[in-house]
């Protein structure tokens, strides 16, 4: 795998309503590629964005959930972590 990149919510995002995981993925990829989000296929073509947001929402008791979700999207292995960070690891074309 190549160099990985992590996108974390900034302080303003943490104080306000948390952005959806989809927005965090979008920001991570556009920052990494320095290109338009529209260059990528729709996220729903590889994973259900609403289900992804629900996986990382607090439980009904208000406690944080634990775990990660990893999937391939737009040339990256995308990993969403419990703390809502998004890690991008480029997919080597020879490995797919």
N, C-alpha and C positions, 0 to 999 in steps of 0.2 A: 504494500500500500504506500501511498505517497504522504506528503505533508498534510496534516489535518488542521482544521480550523474550527474554532468554537465561537458561537454567537450567544451572548448573554443579554438579558433584558437590562437596560440602563436604570438608574435610580428613579427617573421620572416615570418609567413604565411600571416599576414595582409599586410605587405609591398610588398610581391610578389603576384603573381596571387593567388586569393583565391582558396582553394581546393574545390572540389565538396562536396555537402552535404553528398553524399555517403561515401566519405573518412572520413568525420567528424564522421559519425555514426559508421563506421568500427573502427576508433581509440577509440571511446568511449566504444564500446563493448569489444574490445580486452583488453583495459586497465582495465576495470571492471572485466572481466572474467579471465584475465591473461591466455588466450587461443588463439588458432588460429582462424582467421576469417572464415576459411573454415568449422568450426564446425557449422556455421549458414547457413540456406538455402539462395539461392540467394535473394537479396533485391527486385528484380523485381517480385518475387513471391507474394509480399504484396503491393508494391507501385511502380509507375513508377519513377525511379531515375532521368530521364531527366526532367520530369514535376516538380519534387521536386526542382531541381536546378533552373528551370525557375521561380518558385514561389518566390524564395528568391534572384533572380537577381535584380539589380536596374532597375527601369522603364526606358523607352526610354528617358525621361526627366532627368534621372540621380538621381532621388529621391529614397530613400529607401522604400521598401514595408513594410507593417505592418501586423502582424498576426502570428499564429502558426499553425503547422500541427502535429496531434497526431495519431499514429497508433501502432499496436502491432507487434513486430518483435523479434524473437530469445529469447523469454521469458521476454521481457521488453515492457512497454508502452514507446514508443519513442516520444519525443516532440521536434520538430525543431522550434526554435524561430527566430524572425525577425533578431536578431543580429548574427545569424548563430551558436548559441550555441545549443548543443544537450543535453537534459535531459533524463536520463534513470530511470525508476521506475520499479522495478521488479513486474511481474505479479504474484499474488498469485494464485496457481493452484486451490484453493477452490473458487475463484471468477470468473473463466472462464467458 
